[in-house]
Amino acid sequence: MGYKVVWSSKAIDDVDAIASYIARDSVSYAAAVVHRIINVTKNLIHNPLQGEIVEEFGNENYQQDHAYSYRVLYHVKGNLVTVAAVIHGKRLLDL
């Protein structure tokens, strides 16, 4: 079954902020990080349920994958995958 992947406005804002922050030191590294994040989300089309469960939520519908030191958090409902947020791995989730 093919899944449809959509991005929340928060996740888009997160990636913009990450890119801006990294670009202050290295535009090429910022581009590489954004590219990796996008590739992670593209792979969700095929099998989003292979991700790790987000322990903070305690709900198997909320999963994550990693792009460098960033956590790509997403929600799976039926055949729809919503990229909810992209946060640094050391940052605590605001629950």
N, C-alpha and C positions, 0 to 999 in steps of 0.2 A: 504494500500500500504506500502511495506517495503522500507525504505530509506537505502542508502549506506552511511556510514560515513567514511571519510578520514581525515587525519591530515595534515596540512601544516607543512613544516619544521620549520617555526617560532613557531607554537604552541608546537611542540616537544621540541624545544630549550627553550621555556618559562617554560615548566614543568620541564625540567632538571635543569634550573636555580633556580626555586622555591624549588625543592627538595634539591638541594645543599645548598641553603641559610638556609632552615629550619633545615637541618641535622646537621648544626654546633651546634645547641642547643639540638635537639632531633631527633634522627634517627627514632624513632617510630612515632612521630608526622608527620615527613616528609612522611613516608610511608602511613599514614592515609590520608593525604591531597592528595597525588598522587592517591591513591585508590578511593577517592571521586571524583576527577576530571575525572578519567577513567569511573567510574559508570555514571556520568552525560552524558558523550559522548555516552556510550552504550545505554542509554535511548533515545537518539536522533533517533535511528533506528525506533522507534515506532511512535513518533509524535513530530518532531522538531518544528512545528509551534505553540506549546504551550508556547514557550519561550517568553521572553520580547523583544520588539523591541529595538535595540541599538539606543538610542536617538541621539547620536553624528552623526550617519550616516543618520538618517531620512529616512530609507529605510526598508520596512517590510521584505525584504529578508535577512537582517542582524539581527540576534537575539542573545540572551544571556541567559545563565542559571548560577546558582551560585553553587560553591563548597567552603564551609566555607566563607572566605572573598575574594575569587577569582572569577572573571568573566570569564566564558567560552564563548568566542565570536565565532559565526559560521555563515556561509552563506548557504542558501538553494536555490538550483536551480534544478528544476525538482525533481528527486528522489535522488539527490546527496547533501549530507550535508558535508561541508568542515569546520573543526575546524580551525579557522583562528588564534586565539591567546588566551592565558590565562594570564590575568593580575590581579594584586591586585585591589580590589575595590576602593581604594583611589588614584590610579594612573590615570593620565589623558591619554587619547588615543592620539597617535601621528597620526594626520590626514593628 
